[in-house]
Amino acid sequence: MKKKARKRLFVSLMLMMTIGCVCYAQSDSLSLQEVVVTGTRNAVDIRHLPMTVTVIGRETLTEQHQTNVLPTVMQQVPGVFVTSRAMMGYGVSTGAAGGINMRGIAGSAGQLLVLIDGHPQYQGIYGHPISDSYQTLMAEKVEVLRGPASVLYGSNAMGGVINIVTRNSTPTNGVSTNINLGVGSHGAIQTEATNQVRSGKFSSTVAAQYERADNHRPRMNFEQYGGYVKLGYDFTPHWNAYVDANVIHFNASYPGTTSSPLYDADQWITRGVVSAALENHYNRTSGALSVYSNFGRHKIDDGTNNPMEPTQRYFRSKDALTGVSWYQSAQLWTGNRLTVGVDYQHIYGNAYYTSKATGATLDTPNKQSGKSYRNEIAGYADIRQDLFSWLTLDAGIRVDHHNVSGTEWIPQAGLVIRPISTGEIKLMASKGFRNPTMREMYLYPPSNEELEPERIWNYELSWRHRVGAFNYGANFFYLKGDNMIQPVNRKNVNTGEIENCGAEIEAQYRLNRHWQLTTNHSLLHMKNKVIAAPEYKGFLGANFHQHRWNIIAGLQYINSLYTAVGDNEKKENFWLLNTTINYTISKNASLWVRGENLLAQEYEINLGFPMPRATFMGGASIHF
């Protein structure tokens, strides 16, 4: 059977299963509505937002014992794809994985934003997320907004945002401790411990983790350790404050491609984030004032093709993104919600080389070293109004001033129509943008200090419906961007274009108290092909729970994943079957085993990096 025919058959089967769920859906109960903060800053019922937001709760994030949130996000959210190259660890620099694509918009290019509690997280020199930083141990839930979110979050949110909402302590007084230990294929070890305390008005969460793996190729080892602390205090029922910190360090080795192996290509990376916030919550108004800083220290050996001729220098960098954020949301009259806010960011980056022999800083030609200080200040307003019982209007505007790139105006508008009490039609038009990074403006020969921001417009139509135990939604989008930064004749210029369209379907169905099914699908058409953005991604998951057993299985199909574009275009198609089995020994202990790529597929996501065949992890969880 030809590949295109197999693709059509698979899509048809998956969609038939989705439609079949509708026919058997019971109408005796209505699922609880999801409350989100990402699309509006304040907590709001998702039915009243014109944006497309997917919420992944802590139970889903932890049931497969993944130490990083991104593998679960890729399973649960249509249109999102995360690159990988090994069983454990993404790494940074040349050949790194962990690139996040959403609807063909690349996080590796800084066009997609990761947030922690609404605070931007990206590398201050290159502008991209550091994927090894996003640990499950700190996450209460993850909210994924597909489409531009620049009105609320500014630069880099042009493709969407992934917001990691950090954990809160237990609501009642007491102490809770969890320990999770696991070992597996290729020398893999993962350990995690969390302690949570609630004592009156005081709460705390303290967590630590360690993991390592040799991985499936020589010179591809990975080791990471880190911790998270959050301290909170409730002054009154309406006012609370917290401080938190998350610091991770990882050591990663880069073996090069199979056709061009490297030796001594090692990385030593430290990333951290600290923040403090004062929040208020009233019936008609809520808001917060917060300060934050995410920072990094990178030391990289570029490696050599000849182990007898090692390199003589290290690449080093320091970066920090420090900001202040204030917003207040208020209900001015019935059915109204107005949110206004101000953001300030100071972005610092310093890249340089040092001698391996002496540690001295080296003079380098061709702009290989550099230092940059950039400041950005913005104000925004978003107003939402319910009209009658079936219509909600939303409009927002942001004015953003960057001391190098200048001033950018960012509008958005949308509406929600509720023709029935259990369903919504949503229409959205929004603009996104990205300021050029330090690397693009000042580092290496392609740099250009005259670059302007990238810009994109996204138009979206969606439908969401709940029928008893069945919940499904469909999205159709079209996005078009210009001013994309590309190298032409060895110089970065604003010349590129992007034009993508597609459709996304997602559904959840609880058959009974033992079984729950989940499925999602995304189709993407790109006028200009992009690496690591599959034209089709489908997922079918099943969760079975009975007595002491909990079994989670997921089958994912990836079609037309580009690993190279242009004259040497290359695509990959593959199936991934993952399964996790949990067995509860007692109320305080359980055992688990996880298998990935159980079909032993042979495939690549990063060109020249074959992925491992079937791998396994197993361990124990203790709760007291």
N, C-alpha and C positions, 0 to 999 in steps of 0.2 A: 504494500500500500504506500502511495506517495506521501511525502511529509505534509503537504498542504491538505490532503484528504484526511490524514490522521489528525491534524490540528482541528479541522472542521468537525470531525467525529467527536473528538474529546470535548470541544466547546459545547456541542449539541447535547451530549450526554450530561455534562455538568449543569447546563441550563434546564434540561428536562427534570433533573433531580430537584433543582430549585423550584421550578413550577409545580412539581409534584407535591412538594411540601405545602404549597398553598392549598391544594385540594384536600389535604388531610389535616390542615390546621384546625385546632379546636378554638371555640369562641367563648369559653367559659371564664377566661381570666385575661387581664390586660397587664402587660409587663410594666414595671415601674419606669417612669420617665427619667432620662439621664440629665443630670445637672452638670454643666461645663463652665469653665472660666476662660478658656483660651480665646474664644471668638469675641469676647466682650469685656474681659477683665473681672467683672463681678459674676457671681454664680447665677446661672439662668437656665431655665428649661430649654433643652436643645430644640424643642418644637418651635420656639419663637425666634430662632436664629436663621438667617438666610445662608450662612456658610455650611459647608460640609465638614462635620467633625466626627471622628471616631474615637471612642473612649475604651481604653483597655485597663481594667481594674487590677488590683494587686493579686487577686486569686489567679487570674489568667497569666499574669507576669511570672508567677512563682511555681505554678503547678508542673512545669516541665524542667524546673531546676536550672534555668538558664541564668548565668551570672550577669549577663548584659541584656538590656531591654530590646535591642535592635532585632535579634532573630524573631522575637515574638511579634514585634511591630510589622515585620515583613510578612509574616503569616496572616495577621489579622486585618491588615489595611490594604485594600485594593489600590493599585497605582503606585505602591511604594516598593522599591527594590534596593537591597543592601548588598554590596559586593563583599566577597570573602575569598581567602586563598588558603586557609588551613583550618584545622579543627578548633584551634583557639588562638585568639589575638588578631588584630587588624594591622597594627603598626602605623608608621607615618612615612613620609618622603616617597622616593621613587619605588614603584612596585607595591605600595601600600594598598590595603583593602579598606573596608568600612565606608566606601563611598555611598552616599544615600541619594537615590534618584526618586523623584516624585513627578509623575506625568511627563517624564523626559527632561525635567529640570534638575540640574546636577548640584548636589551639595558639595561635591569636590571642587566645584568652581565658586563656592560661596553663595550659590543662588537659592539655597534652602537653609532655614535657620532652626537650630536646636535651642530650646529654652529650658532653664531650670527655674521653676516657680515664676515664669514670665520674664526671666533675665537672660539676655542673649549670651550664648556660649560659642565662641569660635576662636581660632588661632589668629592672633593679632597681626601677623605678617602675611600669611597666605589666605586668611579669611574663611577657611573651611572648618567643619566640625572635627573634633578628635574623638573618634568613635569608641575607643577603648575606655573613655571616661564615663560612659553612661551606664552605671552599674545598677542592677536591680535592687540592691540592698537599700538604696535611698528612695525608691519610688513607691508612692502610694497608688498612683495611676499615671497613665500616659494618655494625653489628648493629642490627636493628630488632626490638624486643619489643612485640608487640601485646597490649593489655590492661594493667591497672594494674601498676605496678612500684614502688609507694610503700613496700613493706617495705624494699627496699634503697636507694631513692633519694629518698624523702620527698615533700614537697609538689611539685605540678605534674606528677607522674608518674601521674596518675589515668587517662589514656587510653592511655599507653604511653610508650616512650622510643626515641629514635634516638641511638645511641652511636657517635661517631666515634673509632675507635681509631687513634692517630697512628702515623706511620711509624717503622720501625726501620731502621738502616743494614744494608748487606750483611753476611752472616755471615762472609765471608772478608776478609782484608786487601786493601785496594785503594781506588781512587778511582773514582767513577762520576758523570758529569755528563749531564744531559738538558736540552735546550732545545726548546720548542714555540712556534711562531709561527703566527698565523692572522689573516686578514682576511675581511670578508664584507659582507653586505647592510647598508644603513643606516649606513654608516661604521663598522662594527664592527671592532675590533682586539682580539686577545687574545694575550698573551705570558706565558710561564712558564719559569723556569729553576730547576733543582734540582741541588745538589751533595751527594753522600754520601761519607763517608770512614769506613773501618774500619782502625784501626791498633792491633793488640793488644787491650788492654782498653778502648780509647777508641773511641767512634763519634760521628759527627755527621751531621745533616741540615740543610742550609741551602737555603731556597727563597724565591723572589720572584715576584710576578706583577703585571701591569698589563693592564687592559682598559677599553675605552670603546665607546660606541655612541650615535649620534643617535636611534636607534629610529625607529618608523614614524609618529610624530605630532610636530608642532611642540612645542617646550618640554618634551621628554621625554628629554633627554639623560642619560646615565649614565657615570660615570667612577669607577674603583676601582683602588687600588694597595695592596700590602701584602707582608708577608713572614712566614716561619716559620723558627724555629731550634730544634733539639733537640740537646742534648749529653748523651751517656751514658757511663757508666764501669762496667765489671764488676769489682768488687773481688775476688770469688771466683766459682767456678761456682754458688754459691748466693745471693750478694748482689750487687745492682746498684743504681745510682742514675741519675736523669736530671733535667735541668732543660729546660724549653722555654718558648717565647714565640711568640705569634701576634698580629700587629697589622695591622689593615686600616683604610683610610680610603676613604670613597666620597662623591661628590657626585652628587646626584640631583635632577631637576626633576620636578614634579608638574603636569601640564597641565590637571587637572580632568577632568570627564566631557565627552563630546561635546556634551551639551545645556547644560552650564554650565562653559565653559572658564575657566581661571585663568591669571594672569600672575604672574611673579616668585615662584612657589611653589617655592622651592629648599631643599635640605637639604644640610648638611655634617656627616657622621657619622664618628666615630672609635670603633672597638671594638677591644678587646684582651683577651688572656688570658695569664697567666703561671702556671706551676706547677713544683713540684719534688717528687720522690718517691724514697723508699728502699724497695726491694722485696726480698723473700726468696722463694726457691723450693727446697723440699726434696721428697723423695718423698712424705712423709706430711703436710706442712704448707706453706702459702704465705700471703703477706700483703703489706701495703704500708702505709706512712705517707706521706701527701701533704698538701701545702698548695697552695692555688690562689687566684687572684683573676681574675674577669672584670669588665671595667669599660668605661664608655662616656662619650663627650662628644658631645652632640647640639646642633646649632644649626639652627633651622628658621624659614623665612619662610613664614607661612601663605598668602601670596599674595592677589591681589585680582581681582575680576571686571572692574575698570576700570583699565587700565594707566596712566591719567592720575592715578589716586589710589592710589599705592603705600602699603603698610602702613608704620607708623612704629616697629615693634618686632620683635624676634626672640624666639622661644621657645627657651630653653636648658635643658639638663638635664645633670646629672652623676649617675652611678650606679655602684655596685660591689657585687659579691657575692664576699665573701672567706670561705674555708672551710678547715677542717682535717678530714681523713678518715683513719681508721685501721680496718683490718679484718685478721683472721687466720682462715684456714681450715685445718682439721686433720682428718685421718682418725683417729678414736679407736679403731676396730676395723674388721674386714673389712666392706666394703660401706657404711661410714658416712662422712659428710662434714658437719662442723659448721662454720658460718661465723658469727662474731660481729664486730660493728663499732660504731664511734661516729662520728657526724658533728656538726660544729659549723659554723654559717654566721652571718656578720654581713652584713646586707643594708642598703645605704645608697642613698638617693635624694634628690635636690635638684632641684626644678623651679622656674624663675623666668623673668621677661621682662627684656630690656634694651632701651634706646633705640637705634635705629639711628643717631641723630644724635650722641649723646654716649657711648654704651656703658654708661651708668649703669643699675643695677638699678632696676626700676620697682616701685612699690607697686601691687598689683592686688587688686580686690575679689573676692568670691565664691569664695574658696579657689583661685584660679588659680595660686598659687604655694604651695610647701610644702617641708618637709624632714622626712625620716623616717629613724630608725635602728631596725632590728629584728634580734633575735637568735633563733636556732633551734638547739636541741641535741637529739640523738636517739641512741638505742641500739637495736640490732636483733640478732636471731639467726635463723639459718635452718639447719634440720637436714634432711638427706637420707639415706635408708637404702634400700639394695638388699636385697630379701628374695628368696631363691631366685635364679634367673637370669632371672625373667620379670616381676618387680614391683619398682617403686621408689616409696617414699613420701616426700613433701616437706611440711614445715610451717615457717612463718616468722611472726615477730611483730616489730613495731616500736613503740616508744613515742617520740613526738615532741612536744617542748614548744616552743612559740612564745611569746615574751614578751608578745605582744598577743592572739593567738588562743587561747592556752591549750594544753592537752595533748590529744593524739589517739593512740588505740590503733589499729594497723593490722595485721590478721592476713591470712594467706593459707594455703591448703592445696591439695595436688594429688597426683596419682598417675600413674604410667606403667605400663601393662601391655604386655608384649612377647609376644604370642601366637605370633609367629614370629620368627626371628632377623633378618629384614629389615623388620619393621614394628612400629609402636608405636601404642597407643591412649593418649591423654592426657586427663585431666580436671583442671580447675583452677577454684578459687573464690578470688577475691582482691578486696581493698578498695583503693580509691585515694582520695586527698584532695588538696585545694588550699587553702592559706591565702589569705585576701584580700590584694590588693596595696595598695601605697601609694596608687595612684590611686583605687581603690574605697573606701578608708577616709578619705582626707584631701584629695583634689584634686577641684575642681569641685563644683557644687551637688548632684549625686546622692550625694556621698560620705557614708559612714555609719561611725562609729567602733565601732559595736556589731556589726559583721558577724562571722559564724562561718565556719569552713571549709566548702567544698563537699565532698560525699562521694559515692562511687559504688561499687557492687558489680558485679563481672563474673563470669559463669559460662561455662565454655568446654569443648567436647568436640572433640577433633581426632584425626585418623588420618594417619600418615605411613608410606610404603611405598617400598622400593627393590627394583626387579626388574631386575637387570643394569644396563644403561645408562640405565634409566628410573627417575626419582625423582619421586614426586608426594605431595601432601598435601591434606587437606580439613579445614576448621575450621567449627564452628558456635558462635555466641556469643549471649549475652543479657546486657545490662547495664542497670542501673537506678540512677539517682542522684537525690538530693534536696538541699535546701539550696543549689541553684544561685543564684548572685547575679544579680539582675535589677533594673533600675530600675522602681519603681512610684510613681506620683505624684511624680516627680522626686527619688526617694530610692532608693539601692541597698538591697535587702533580700534575705534568704535565702528565696526563695519558689519558685524555678523547679524543674522536674523534667525528667529525661531518661530515656527508655526506648527503647533501640535493640536490634535483633536482626539477625542476618545470617549469611551463609555466605561462605567464601573457599576458593578452589581454586588450587593452583599446581602446576606440573609442569615438569620438565626432561628432555630426551631427547637423547642423543648418538647420531645415526644411524650415523656412521662418523667417520673422522678428519678429514673435511672439513666436516660439517654438525652443528650443534647447534640444537635447537628449545627455546624457553621460552614458557610461557603462564601467565597468572594471571587470576583473575576474582574479583570481589567483588560481593555483593548486600547492600544495606542497607535496612532498614525502620526509619523514625524516627517515633515517635508525635508528636513535635514537630519540625517541619522545621528544618533548619539550613542556612545559607548555606555554599556551597563543600563540600558533602558529597554526591557523586553517589550515586544509588540503585543504579547499576550502573557498574562500571569493568572493562573487559576489555583484555588485552594479549596479543599474539602476536608473538614475536620469533624471528628466524632469524640464525644466525651461520655464515658460510661462510669457510673458510680453505683456500687451496691455493697452494703455492709463495710468490709474492711478494704475493698478494692476500688481503685480509681484508675482508669485507663484512658489516656489521651492519645489519639492517633491523628496524623495529618498527612494528606497527600497533596503535593504541590507540583504543578506542571509549568515549565517555563519554555516559551516558544519565541524564536527569533530574538535572542539576546545577542546584541552586537558586542563582540570583543575587539573588533577592529573595523574601521570605516575607511571610506575612500577607495583607492585602487586595490588595496589588499583586504577588502571587506571580508569579515568572517563572522558567522553566526553560530550559536549553540542552542540546542533543544534538549531538555532533559526532564526527568521525573525525580522527585524527592519524596521518600516515604520516611517519616519520623514517628516514633512511638515512645511514650513514657508510661511506665507502670508504677503505681504507688500502692504499697500495702501497709495498713495501719496495724502495728503490733499491739499498741495500747494507746491510751489517751495522751501519753507523753512521747511516743516514739513511733517512727515509721521507716520503712525501707523503700528504696526506689531504684529503678534502672531506666536508662534512656538510650535508645538506638537511633542513629541518624544515617540517612542515605542507605536504608535497609535493602534497597534494590541494587545496591553496589553500582550505581551509574558512573560512567566515565565521562567527565565533563570539565570545562574550564569556565570560570567567571572572569578572572584576570588573565589576559593572553599570556601563555607561557607558564601558567601556574596550574597544573592539573590538581583537581580537588581530591581529597581522600575518598576511598571507597567506604564501606560500612564501618562506622565507629560506634563505641559503646562507652557509657558512663554508668556507674552504679554507686549507691551510697546510702546514708542514713540521715534522718532528721530527728532532732530531739527538741521537745518543747516542755518548758517548765516555768 
